[in-house]
């Protein structure tokens, strides 16, 4: 594996570890279990075995979707506009609004 993909995996792992408090909220477990799982997934995503790599990528995608929903809910609870959220996610206001406006977001009351 070249240095570039490995660097991306290292960055992804750092993000996942930094998000650990949110991981615990989303997937109740001990801190060590969450870090171990994030480390395992990041490692498996770089596997030469396509089945292992793709399975890990799918799990990471699901985790990131849940984290994004949690943070969008957090931002809305703090009265962020859809435009502010969109700017931080690097998408259009319409895209983030379409994706989340009708969802019951984590942390938001119905």
N, C-alpha and C positions, 0 to 999 in steps of 0.2 A: 504494500500500500504506500502510495506516495505521501509526502509530508502534508500536502494540502488537504486531502480527505481526513487524515488523522487530526489535523488542526481543527477542522469543522466539528469532528466528533468531540474533541476536547472542549470546544466552545459550547456545544449542545449539552454536554455533561455539566459544565459549570452553570449553565442556565437552569437545568433541572435541579441541581443541588441548591441553587439560590432560591428556587421556588418551593423548596421542601415544606415550609409551613403550610402552603396552599395544598400541596400533595396530601398532607396529613388530613386536611379538612375534606378533600375530595375522596380520598381512599384511606379511611382510618387504618392506621398501622403504626408501628413504632417508628421513630426517626431512623434508626439503623436499617430497618426493613425497606423504607422508602428510598434511602440513599443507595442501598444495595440493589434494589430493583432498577433505579435510574441508571446506575453504573452498568448493570447487566445489559439493559436495553441499548445503551449507547455503544457498548462493546459489540453486541450482536448486530447492530445496524451496520457495522463495518466488516461483517463476516464475508468470507469468500463464498460461502454456501448461500445461494440465492434464497432458499426457503427460510433459512435462519434470518438473513438480512431483511427480507421483505416482511416477515412476521414482526420483527422488531420495529421496522419503519411504521407498520400499521399501528402497533401499540403506542409508539411515540406520537403519531398523528392524533390518535384518540385522546391521549393525555394532553397534548397541546390544545386541542379543541375544548376540552373541559377547562383547562387553565384560562384560555381566552374568554370563555363564557363567564367564568368566575370574576375575571378582572373587568370585563364589560359591566357586569352587575355591580361590582364595587365602584366603578366610575360613575354609573348612573345613580347609585345611592348617595354619592358625593356631589350630585347635581352637575356632572359633566354633560356637555352637549354631545349630540351624535357627531358633530363636526370635530370636536376635540378628541373623542375616542378614535374616530376615523384617521385623523392625522397621526396619532400615536401608533396605530396599527398599520399605517401605510396603505390604506384603502380609501375608497370614496365614502362620503357620508351616506350615500344611497345604499351602498353595499352593506355597510355595518348596520344600518337601520333595517334593511330588508331581512338580514340574518337574525337580528336579535329583538326587534321591536315587539313581536308577538310572543316571544319566548318568556317563560317564567325563569328569570335569571337567578343563579345562586346568590343568596344574600338580599334579594329584593322581595318585598312583601307582595302578595298577589293583588 
